[in-house]
Amino acid sequence: MARRKQAKPRKSAPTGRKKAPAKAAPDSKPAVGPRPGRARRFLRGSAVALVWLGIGMVCVLAYFAYDLPSTEGLAEPVRGPSITLVGHDGTRIASHVALFGEAVQVGGLPAYLPQAVLATEDRRFYEHPGIDAVGVLRAMVANLRAGHVVQGGSTITQQLAKNLFLGPERTLRRKIQETILALWLEQRYTKDEILSIYLNRVYFGAGAYGVEAASRRYFGKPASAVGLYEAALLAGLLKAPSRYNPSRDGDLAHQRTSVVLDNMVAAGFIDADLAKRAAAERSNAELGGGGWEGRHFVDWVLEQVPAFVGAPDKNLIVVTTLDARLQRLAEQTLAGLLDTAGAESEAGQAALLAMTPGGAIRAMVGGKDYRTSQFNRATQAFRQPGSAFKLFVYLAGLEAGLTPRSRVLDAPVTVEGWSPGNYTNRFLGDIDLTEALAKSVNTATVRISEKVGRNRVTHAARRLGLTGDIPAGPSLALGTGEVTLLELTQAYATVANGGAGVWSYAIEEIRDETGEILYRRSGSGPGIVLAPATVRDITRMLTAVVTEGTGRAANIGRPAAGKTGTSQDYRDAWFMGFTAELATGVWMGNDDGAPMNKVTGGGLPARLWAAFMKAALDGQPALPLPGLATPDAPPAMAEQAVEPVAPAPPPISRSIPMPRPAKAPVTSSLPKENPR
């Protein structure tokens, strides 16, 4: 049977329309998501961006870190050269005067010392990695609430980085560098090591770097021996060392210490009862462990050391002229008198300076309490000497040919329209020069000055060591210029030295710790500035001041000479005097120039001088005064009379209109013509 041919499918004829796509099943979903190539491109781009971001961060860090200082040797103790001061008899006065103390470790300190620092500076120190975000936020909130900056967010690690390696400028660059260094320190050292380094390097004020130096400076004891109150006081200094310095403002320092104690309570280190008991220790902490004797002298000497040996780069021993016994005696006597009679007389300050006739300083008290004021009134204060300046007027008169027995008129006098008066408002008439000086008669002194010439008076003062301004008018005779206690004592010492000029000094020798002599005083001075006859005559006249004149309160029962001085309105009171062993000067007054309650040179200053000198020379034989130890020489000149310099109308004024000297660091008023 024949096979039938299979029929081919018939092609449909074109219609001109596209075939409609088949409908999807009702439960099917369209395909979603990126194409496979797009995902790969996203991942590749992200990786490249991260690489470039990392490169950028590395470049930024490199930019800010390329000039960071070296941190090598950070943990090693830092010390300046120590300077040990000893007295002329070998007694140690001050030791280890270097600014940096010995290095200490946190573990060797009382627990409350680092706790006080942490409670005040960085409570989360042991929790953060060097940067404390919580602390920054807390500080921001506190500052916003207060409306000004009251709190900082820097950690102790950041403070260490800033203080040791960076400057004080506030810039973004410095802040970034501070952060880099803080993070590096946290990786390099343990927390205890960082805290120890911080405590050994941070500044506590008064020239003390490090907690050990600060503890010895303020309390006279090592940091390992401080009490809770003392620890809080040290921690409080870190915010503003100068402002909260207990030596400058004890009340403000106490307020700050109380804040630190409250912080320790808030941080959980101590309880409120313990903080209250610690605050009651204030007086003991401020008195500390001593070490304040002779501090004005110590500061004065330290300023001079570089002039002799340059900037010290090794430990030095400085042998000074100070006598520890006399220094202690001077400080106790001065403070005791100011606390009693001085307080009643409104005398707030005083200074005392004692030196040998050759100028070796044995005692220097620059003020009542060094802890409350480091200003040295013996060397820095320029005050009006009043009648203590009359020494130079009478020296000029003797050198011009007058003698202690020469006659001078005590009566009203007018010079260039100025008419000085006497303190007693009385006139003695015709008297001799000895009585005029002993009773400190103003009109007679002015007549002598005018007779011999003011230039001669000025020359005598310059020759005996006065360097300050001396007015050119007639009032110079009554001490209208300004002098320091050091220079005026030096001038009186010249008389005690037999007329040989005196350059006061405090350093006898400087050697290093190996014993090598770097400096040794071999003697100095301007030579003879007063003739022997002049020394004899002025010494006799100054002796009369003590025995029968305005300085009778300074009579100590042995040969002594001196002169009183009082400036206008009792603003300054002086007693300058000497024996064969010591020349001592005393000043009393107020730093602001406020008048005292009728304190004259013959009152409290003479009493202070006598109390100090009597105790200082106790047990020593009484020696004759220089210039009076040899038989009397014949008078060099015949007696002369000092003629009146002008008609004698009634006094028209007792005040001296003078401009305020420009160089006086302590304000003082113009002197009244007080004789004592």
GISUL-V428671 format. One record per residue. N is the residue number from 1. RES is the residue in one small letter. SS is DSSP state (h for helix, s for strand, l for the rest). Layout:
N RES SS
N RES SS
//
This chain:
1 m l
2 a l
3 r l
4 r l
5 k l
6 q l
7 a l
8 k l
9 p l
10 r l
11 k l
12 s l
13 a l
14 p l
15 t l
16 g l
17 r l
18 k l
19 k l
20 a l
21 p l
22 a l
23 k l
24 a l
25 a l
26 p l
27 d l
28 s l
29 k l
30 p l
31 a l
32 v l
33 g l
34 p l
35 r l
36 p h
37 g h
38 r h
39 a h
40 r h
41 r h
42 f h
43 l h
44 r h
45 g h
46 s h
47 a h
48 v h
49 a h
50 l h
51 v h
52 w h
53 l h
54 g h
55 i h
56 g h
57 m h
58 v h
59 c h
60 v h
61 l h
62 a h
63 y h
64 f h
65 a h
66 y l
67 d l
68 l l
69 p l
70 s l
71 t l
72 e l
73 g l
74 l l
75 a l
76 e l
77 p l
78 v l
79 r l
80 g l
81 p l
82 s l
83 i s
84 t s
85 l s
86 v s
87 g l
88 h l
89 d l
90 g l
91 t l
92 r s
93 i s
94 a s
95 s l
96 h l
97 v l
98 a l
99 l l
100 f s
101 g l
102 e l
103 a l
104 v l
105 q l
106 v h
107 g h
108 g h
109 l l
110 p l
111 a h
112 y h
113 l h
114 p h
115 q h
116 a h
117 v h
118 l h
119 a h
120 t h
121 e h
122 d l
123 r l
124 r l
125 f l
126 y l
127 e l
128 h l
129 p l
130 g l
131 i l
132 d l
133 a h
134 v h
135 g h
136 v h
137 l h
138 r h
139 a h
140 m h
141 v h
142 a h
143 n h
144 l h
145 r h
146 a h
147 g l
148 h l
149 v l
150 v l
151 q l
152 g l
153 g l
154 s l
155 t l
156 i h
157 t h
158 q h
159 q h
160 l h
161 a h
162 k h
163 n h
164 l h
165 f h
166 l l
167 g l
168 p l
169 e l
170 r l
171 t l
172 l h
173 r h
174 r h
175 k h
176 i h
177 q h
178 e h
179 t h
180 i h
181 l h
182 a h
183 l h
184 w h
185 l h
186 e h
187 q h
188 r h
189 y l
190 t l
191 k h
192 d h
193 e h
194 i h
195 l h
196 s h
197 i h
198 y h
199 l h
200 n h
201 r h
202 v l
203 y s
204 f l
205 g l
206 a l
207 g l
208 a l
209 y s
210 g l
211 v h
212 e h
213 a h
214 a h
215 s h
216 r h
217 r h
218 y h
219 f h
220 g l
221 k l
222 p l
223 a h
224 s h
225 a h
226 v l
227 g l
228 l h
229 y h
230 e h
231 a h
232 a h
233 l h
234 l h
235 a h
236 g h
237 l h
238 l l
239 k l
240 a l
241 p l
242 s l
243 r l
244 y l
245 n l
246 p l
247 s l
248 r l
249 d l
250 g h
251 d h
252 l h
253 a h
254 h h
255 q h
256 r h
257 t h
258 s h
259 v h
260 v h
261 l h
262 d h
263 n h
264 m h
265 v h
266 a h
267 a l
268 g l
269 f l
270 i l
271 d l
272 a h
273 d h
274 l h
275 a h
276 k h
277 r h
278 a h
279 a h
280 a l
281 e l
282 r h
283 s h
284 n h
285 a h
286 e h
287 l h
288 g l
289 g l
290 g l
291 g l
292 w l
293 e l
294 g l
295 r h
296 h h
297 f h
298 v h
299 d h
300 w h
301 v h
302 l h
303 e h
304 q h
305 v h
306 p h
307 a h
308 f h
309 v h
310 g l
311 a l
312 p l
313 d l
314 k l
315 n l
316 l s
317 i s
318 v s
319 v s
320 t s
321 t l
322 l l
323 d l
324 a h
325 r h
326 l h
327 q h
328 r h
329 l h
330 a h
331 e h
332 q h
333 t h
334 l h
335 a h
336 g h
337 l h
338 l h
339 d h
340 t h
341 a h
342 g h
343 a h
344 e h
345 s l
346 e l
347 a l
348 g l
349 q s
350 a s
351 a s
352 l s
353 l s
354 a s
355 m s
356 t l
357 p l
358 g l
359 g l
360 a s
361 i s
362 r s
363 a s
364 m s
365 v s
366 g l
367 g l
368 k l
369 d l
370 y l
371 r l
372 t l
373 s l
374 q l
375 f l
376 n l
377 r l
378 a l
379 t l
380 q l
381 a l
382 f l
383 r s
384 q l
385 p l
386 g h
387 s h
388 a h
389 f h
390 k h
391 l h
392 f h
393 v h
394 y h
395 l h
396 a h
397 g h
398 l h
399 e h
400 a l
401 g l
402 l l
403 t l
404 p l
405 r l
406 s l
407 r s
408 v s
409 l s
410 d s
411 a l
412 p l
413 v l
414 t l
415 v s
416 e l
417 g l
418 w s
419 s l
420 p l
421 g l
422 n l
423 y l
424 t l
425 n l
426 r l
427 f l
428 l l
429 g s
430 d s
431 i s
432 d s
433 l h
434 t h
435 e h
436 a h
437 l h
438 a h
439 k l
440 s l
441 v l
442 n h
443 t h
444 a h
445 t h
446 v h
447 r h
448 i h
449 s h
450 e h
451 k h
452 v h
453 g l
454 r h
455 n h
456 r h
457 v h
458 t h
459 h h
460 a h
461 a h
462 r h
463 r h
464 l l
465 g l
466 l l
467 t l
468 g l
469 d l
470 i l
471 p l
472 a l
473 g l
474 p h
475 s h
476 l h
477 a h
478 l h
479 g l
480 t l
481 g l
482 e l
483 v s
484 t l
485 l h
486 l h
487 e h
488 l h
489 t h
490 q h
491 a h
492 y h
493 a h
494 t h
495 v h
496 a h
497 n l
498 g l
499 g l
500 a s
501 g l
502 v l
503 w l
504 s l
505 y s
506 a l
507 i s
508 e s
509 e s
510 i s
511 r s
512 d s
513 e l
514 t l
515 g l
516 e l
517 i s
518 l s
519 y s
520 r s
521 r l
522 s l
523 g l
524 s l
525 g l
526 p l
527 g l
528 i s
529 v l
530 l l
531 a l
532 p h
533 a h
534 t h
535 v h
536 r h
537 d h
538 i h
539 t h
540 r h
541 m h
542 l h
543 t h
544 a h
545 v h
546 v h
547 t h
548 e h
549 g l
550 t l
551 g l
552 r h
553 a h
554 a h
555 n l
556 i l
557 g l
558 r l
559 p l
560 a l
561 a s
562 g s
563 k s
564 t s
565 g s
566 t s
567 s l
568 q h
569 d h
570 y h
571 r l
572 d s
573 a s
574 w s
575 f s
576 m s
577 g s
578 f s
579 t l
580 a l
581 e l
582 l l
583 a s
584 t s
585 g s
586 v s
587 w s
588 m s
589 g s
590 n l
591 d l
592 d l
593 g l
594 a l
595 p l
596 m l
597 n l
598 k l
599 v l
600 t l
601 g h
602 g h
603 g h
604 l h
605 p h
606 a h
607 r h
608 l h
609 w h
610 a h
611 a h
612 f h
613 m h
614 k h
615 a h
616 a h
617 l l
618 d l
619 g l
620 q l
621 p l
622 a l
623 l l
624 p l
625 l l
626 p l
627 g l
628 l l
629 a l
630 t l
631 p l
632 d l
633 a l
634 p l
635 p l
636 a l
637 m l
638 a l
639 e l
640 q l
641 a s
642 v s
643 e l
644 p l
645 v l
646 a l
647 p l
648 a l
649 p l
650 p l
651 p l
652 i l
653 s l
654 r l
655 s l
656 i l
657 p l
658 m l
659 p l
660 r l
661 p l
662 a l
663 k l
664 a l
665 p l
666 v l
667 t l
668 s l
669 s l
670 l l
671 p l
672 k l
673 e l
674 n s
675 p l
676 r l
//
